[in-house]
Amino acid sequence: MKKGIHPNYHRCKVTCLTCGTTFETGSTLNEIKVDTCSHCHSFYTGKLTFTADTGRVAKFRKKLAASESAKQGK
């Protein structure tokens, strides 16, 4: 491998925002935050759970609800 062209690869901490589980993995980042991990995902646990909507989907739903209420108010 050529020297000086590759990013630094080191141990990083992964934190699940849904259940709070943390574990370590290798990455070029110092810390990774994920919405769902294998400890709380319904595919791995066999239980159906609802997580808090964060990000683009929640933002879209909020805008959609606002536009629908504005249409009904006319």
Phi and psi in radians as a Rosetta constraint file:
Dihedral C 1 N 2 CA 2 C 2 CIRCULARHARMONIC -1.310 0.35
Dihedral N 2 CA 2 C 2 N 3 CIRCULARHARMONIC 2.503 0.35
Dihedral C 2 N 3 CA 3 C 3 CIRCULARHARMONIC -1.384 0.35
Dihedral N 3 CA 3 C 3 N 4 CIRCULARHARMONIC 2.483 0.35
Dihedral C 3 N 4 CA 4 C 4 CIRCULARHARMONIC 1.415 0.35
Dihedral N 4 CA 4 C 4 N 5 CIRCULARHARMONIC 0.016 0.35
Dihedral C 4 N 5 CA 5 C 5 CIRCULARHARMONIC -1.904 0.35
Dihedral N 5 CA 5 C 5 N 6 CIRCULARHARMONIC -0.173 0.35
Dihedral C 5 N 6 CA 6 C 6 CIRCULARHARMONIC -1.752 0.35
Dihedral N 6 CA 6 C 6 N 7 CIRCULARHARMONIC 2.520 0.35
Dihedral C 6 N 7 CA 7 C 7 CIRCULARHARMONIC -1.231 0.35
Dihedral N 7 CA 7 C 7 N 8 CIRCULARHARMONIC 2.773 0.35
Dihedral C 7 N 8 CA 8 C 8 CIRCULARHARMONIC -1.282 0.35
Dihedral N 8 CA 8 C 8 N 9 CIRCULARHARMONIC 2.156 0.35
Dihedral C 8 N 9 CA 9 C 9 CIRCULARHARMONIC -1.846 0.35
Dihedral N 9 CA 9 C 9 N 10 CIRCULARHARMONIC 2.148 0.35
Dihedral C 9 N 10 CA 10 C 10 CIRCULARHARMONIC -2.602 0.35
Dihedral N 10 CA 10 C 10 N 11 CIRCULARHARMONIC 3.076 0.35
Dihedral C 10 N 11 CA 11 C 11 CIRCULARHARMONIC -1.249 0.35
Dihedral N 11 CA 11 C 11 N 12 CIRCULARHARMONIC 2.403 0.35
Dihedral C 11 N 12 CA 12 C 12 CIRCULARHARMONIC -2.356 0.35
Dihedral N 12 CA 12 C 12 N 13 CIRCULARHARMONIC 2.801 0.35
Dihedral C 12 N 13 CA 13 C 13 CIRCULARHARMONIC -1.706 0.35
Dihedral N 13 CA 13 C 13 N 14 CIRCULARHARMONIC 2.252 0.35
Dihedral C 13 N 14 CA 14 C 14 CIRCULARHARMONIC -1.877 0.35
Dihedral N 14 CA 14 C 14 N 15 CIRCULARHARMONIC 2.243 0.35
Dihedral C 14 N 15 CA 15 C 15 CIRCULARHARMONIC -2.124 0.35
Dihedral N 15 CA 15 C 15 N 16 CIRCULARHARMONIC 2.257 0.35
Dihedral C 15 N 16 CA 16 C 16 CIRCULARHARMONIC -1.526 0.35
Dihedral N 16 CA 16 C 16 N 17 CIRCULARHARMONIC 2.203 0.35
Dihedral C 16 N 17 CA 17 C 17 CIRCULARHARMONIC -1.361 0.35
Dihedral N 17 CA 17 C 17 N 18 CIRCULARHARMONIC -0.331 0.35
Dihedral C 17 N 18 CA 18 C 18 CIRCULARHARMONIC -1.427 0.35
Dihedral N 18 CA 18 C 18 N 19 CIRCULARHARMONIC -0.896 0.35
Dihedral C 18 N 19 CA 19 C 19 CIRCULARHARMONIC -1.926 0.35
Dihedral N 19 CA 19 C 19 N 20 CIRCULARHARMONIC -0.185 0.35
Dihedral C 19 N 20 CA 20 C 20 CIRCULARHARMONIC 1.490 0.35
Dihedral N 20 CA 20 C 20 N 21 CIRCULARHARMONIC 0.081 0.35
Dihedral C 20 N 21 CA 21 C 21 CIRCULARHARMONIC -1.169 0.35
Dihedral N 21 CA 21 C 21 N 22 CIRCULARHARMONIC 2.464 0.35
Dihedral C 21 N 22 CA 22 C 22 CIRCULARHARMONIC -2.207 0.35
Dihedral N 22 CA 22 C 22 N 23 CIRCULARHARMONIC 2.580 0.35
Dihedral C 22 N 23 CA 23 C 23 CIRCULARHARMONIC -2.698 0.35
Dihedral N 23 CA 23 C 23 N 24 CIRCULARHARMONIC 2.948 0.35
Dihedral C 23 N 24 CA 24 C 24 CIRCULARHARMONIC -1.927 0.35
Dihedral N 24 CA 24 C 24 N 25 CIRCULARHARMONIC 2.584 0.35
Dihedral C 24 N 25 CA 25 C 25 CIRCULARHARMONIC -2.625 0.35
Dihedral N 25 CA 25 C 25 N 26 CIRCULARHARMONIC 3.089 0.35
Dihedral C 25 N 26 CA 26 C 26 CIRCULARHARMONIC -1.711 0.35
Dihedral N 26 CA 26 C 26 N 27 CIRCULARHARMONIC 2.397 0.35
Dihedral C 26 N 27 CA 27 C 27 CIRCULARHARMONIC -2.867 0.35
Dihedral N 27 CA 27 C 27 N 28 CIRCULARHARMONIC 2.976 0.35
Dihedral C 27 N 28 CA 28 C 28 CIRCULARHARMONIC -1.540 0.35
Dihedral N 28 CA 28 C 28 N 29 CIRCULARHARMONIC -0.163 0.35
Dihedral C 28 N 29 CA 29 C 29 CIRCULARHARMONIC -1.600 0.35
Dihedral N 29 CA 29 C 29 N 30 CIRCULARHARMONIC 2.763 0.35
Dihedral C 29 N 30 CA 30 C 30 CIRCULARHARMONIC -1.450 0.35
Dihedral N 30 CA 30 C 30 N 31 CIRCULARHARMONIC -0.622 0.35
Dihedral C 30 N 31 CA 31 C 31 CIRCULARHARMONIC -2.558 0.35
Dihedral N 31 CA 31 C 31 N 32 CIRCULARHARMONIC 2.459 0.35
Dihedral C 31 N 32 CA 32 C 32 CIRCULARHARMONIC -2.184 0.35
Dihedral N 32 CA 32 C 32 N 33 CIRCULARHARMONIC 2.334 0.35
Dihedral C 32 N 33 CA 33 C 33 CIRCULARHARMONIC -2.033 0.35
Dihedral N 33 CA 33 C 33 N 34 CIRCULARHARMONIC 2.196 0.35
Dihedral C 33 N 34 CA 34 C 34 CIRCULARHARMONIC -2.042 0.35
Dihedral N 34 CA 34 C 34 N 35 CIRCULARHARMONIC 2.668 0.35
Dihedral C 34 N 35 CA 35 C 35 CIRCULARHARMONIC -1.310 0.35
Dihedral N 35 CA 35 C 35 N 36 CIRCULARHARMONIC -0.717 0.35
Dihedral C 35 N 36 CA 36 C 36 CIRCULARHARMONIC -2.433 0.35
Dihedral N 36 CA 36 C 36 N 37 CIRCULARHARMONIC 2.420 0.35
Dihedral C 36 N 37 CA 37 C 37 CIRCULARHARMONIC -2.115 0.35
Dihedral N 37 CA 37 C 37 N 38 CIRCULARHARMONIC -3.115 0.35
Dihedral C 37 N 38 CA 38 C 38 CIRCULARHARMONIC -1.230 0.35
Dihedral N 38 CA 38 C 38 N 39 CIRCULARHARMONIC -0.277 0.35
Dihedral C 38 N 39 CA 39 C 39 CIRCULARHARMONIC -1.392 0.35
Dihedral N 39 CA 39 C 39 N 40 CIRCULARHARMONIC -0.409 0.35
Dihedral C 39 N 40 CA 40 C 40 CIRCULARHARMONIC -2.146 0.35
Dihedral N 40 CA 40 C 40 N 41 CIRCULARHARMONIC -0.060 0.35
Dihedral C 40 N 41 CA 41 C 41 CIRCULARHARMONIC -1.297 0.35
Dihedral N 41 CA 41 C 41 N 42 CIRCULARHARMONIC 2.371 0.35
Dihedral C 41 N 42 CA 42 C 42 CIRCULARHARMONIC -1.136 0.35
Dihedral N 42 CA 42 C 42 N 43 CIRCULARHARMONIC -0.461 0.35
Dihedral C 42 N 43 CA 43 C 43 CIRCULARHARMONIC -1.122 0.35
Dihedral N 43 CA 43 C 43 N 44 CIRCULARHARMONIC -0.685 0.35
Dihedral C 43 N 44 CA 44 C 44 CIRCULARHARMONIC -1.512 0.35
Dihedral N 44 CA 44 C 44 N 45 CIRCULARHARMONIC -0.560 0.35
Dihedral C 44 N 45 CA 45 C 45 CIRCULARHARMONIC -1.560 0.35
Dihedral N 45 CA 45 C 45 N 46 CIRCULARHARMONIC -0.442 0.35
Dihedral C 45 N 46 CA 46 C 46 CIRCULARHARMONIC 1.437 0.35
Dihedral N 46 CA 46 C 46 N 47 CIRCULARHARMONIC 0.041 0.35
Dihedral C 46 N 47 CA 47 C 47 CIRCULARHARMONIC -1.973 0.35
Dihedral N 47 CA 47 C 47 N 48 CIRCULARHARMONIC 2.459 0.35
Dihedral C 47 N 48 CA 48 C 48 CIRCULARHARMONIC -1.520 0.35
Dihedral N 48 CA 48 C 48 N 49 CIRCULARHARMONIC 2.107 0.35
Dihedral C 48 N 49 CA 49 C 49 CIRCULARHARMONIC -2.276 0.35
Dihedral N 49 CA 49 C 49 N 50 CIRCULARHARMONIC 2.636 0.35
Dihedral C 49 N 50 CA 50 C 50 CIRCULARHARMONIC -1.848 0.35
Dihedral N 50 CA 50 C 50 N 51 CIRCULARHARMONIC 2.297 0.35
Dihedral C 50 N 51 CA 51 C 51 CIRCULARHARMONIC -1.857 0.35
Dihedral N 51 CA 51 C 51 N 52 CIRCULARHARMONIC 2.837 0.35
Dihedral C 51 N 52 CA 52 C 52 CIRCULARHARMONIC -1.228 0.35
Dihedral N 52 CA 52 C 52 N 53 CIRCULARHARMONIC 2.332 0.35
Dihedral C 52 N 53 CA 53 C 53 CIRCULARHARMONIC -1.319 0.35
Dihedral N 53 CA 53 C 53 N 54 CIRCULARHARMONIC 2.176 0.35
Dihedral C 53 N 54 CA 54 C 54 CIRCULARHARMONIC -2.318 0.35
Dihedral N 54 CA 54 C 54 N 55 CIRCULARHARMONIC 2.595 0.35
Dihedral C 54 N 55 CA 55 C 55 CIRCULARHARMONIC 1.690 0.35
Dihedral N 55 CA 55 C 55 N 56 CIRCULARHARMONIC -2.586 0.35
Dihedral C 55 N 56 CA 56 C 56 CIRCULARHARMONIC -1.164 0.35
Dihedral N 56 CA 56 C 56 N 57 CIRCULARHARMONIC -0.644 0.35
Dihedral C 56 N 57 CA 57 C 57 CIRCULARHARMONIC -1.154 0.35
Dihedral N 57 CA 57 C 57 N 58 CIRCULARHARMONIC -0.794 0.35
Dihedral C 57 N 58 CA 58 C 58 CIRCULARHARMONIC -1.122 0.35
Dihedral N 58 CA 58 C 58 N 59 CIRCULARHARMONIC -0.689 0.35
Dihedral C 58 N 59 CA 59 C 59 CIRCULARHARMONIC -1.100 0.35
Dihedral N 59 CA 59 C 59 N 60 CIRCULARHARMONIC -0.736 0.35
Dihedral C 59 N 60 CA 60 C 60 CIRCULARHARMONIC -1.118 0.35
Dihedral N 60 CA 60 C 60 N 61 CIRCULARHARMONIC -0.794 0.35
Dihedral C 60 N 61 CA 61 C 61 CIRCULARHARMONIC -1.091 0.35
Dihedral N 61 CA 61 C 61 N 62 CIRCULARHARMONIC -0.649 0.35
Dihedral C 61 N 62 CA 62 C 62 CIRCULARHARMONIC -1.150 0.35
Dihedral N 62 CA 62 C 62 N 63 CIRCULARHARMONIC -0.768 0.35
Dihedral C 62 N 63 CA 63 C 63 CIRCULARHARMONIC -1.148 0.35
Dihedral N 63 CA 63 C 63 N 64 CIRCULARHARMONIC -0.681 0.35
Dihedral C 63 N 64 CA 64 C 64 CIRCULARHARMONIC -1.122 0.35
Dihedral N 64 CA 64 C 64 N 65 CIRCULARHARMONIC -0.773 0.35
Dihedral C 64 N 65 CA 65 C 65 CIRCULARHARMONIC -1.114 0.35
Dihedral N 65 CA 65 C 65 N 66 CIRCULARHARMONIC -0.677 0.35
Dihedral C 65 N 66 CA 66 C 66 CIRCULARHARMONIC -1.166 0.35
Dihedral N 66 CA 66 C 66 N 67 CIRCULARHARMONIC -0.722 0.35
Dihedral C 66 N 67 CA 67 C 67 CIRCULARHARMONIC -1.206 0.35
Dihedral N 67 CA 67 C 67 N 68 CIRCULARHARMONIC -0.622 0.35
Dihedral C 67 N 68 CA 68 C 68 CIRCULARHARMONIC -1.204 0.35
Dihedral N 68 CA 68 C 68 N 69 CIRCULARHARMONIC -0.688 0.35
Dihedral C 68 N 69 CA 69 C 69 CIRCULARHARMONIC -1.205 0.35
Dihedral N 69 CA 69 C 69 N 70 CIRCULARHARMONIC -0.564 0.35
Dihedral C 69 N 70 CA 70 C 70 CIRCULARHARMONIC -1.199 0.35
Dihedral N 70 CA 70 C 70 N 71 CIRCULARHARMONIC -0.645 0.35
Dihedral C 70 N 71 CA 71 C 71 CIRCULARHARMONIC -1.165 0.35
Dihedral N 71 CA 71 C 71 N 72 CIRCULARHARMONIC -0.665 0.35
Dihedral C 71 N 72 CA 72 C 72 CIRCULARHARMONIC -1.285 0.35
Dihedral N 72 CA 72 C 72 N 73 CIRCULARHARMONIC -0.440 0.35
Dihedral C 72 N 73 CA 73 C 73 CIRCULARHARMONIC -1.344 0.35
Dihedral N 73 CA 73 C 73 N 74 CIRCULARHARMONIC -0.249 0.35
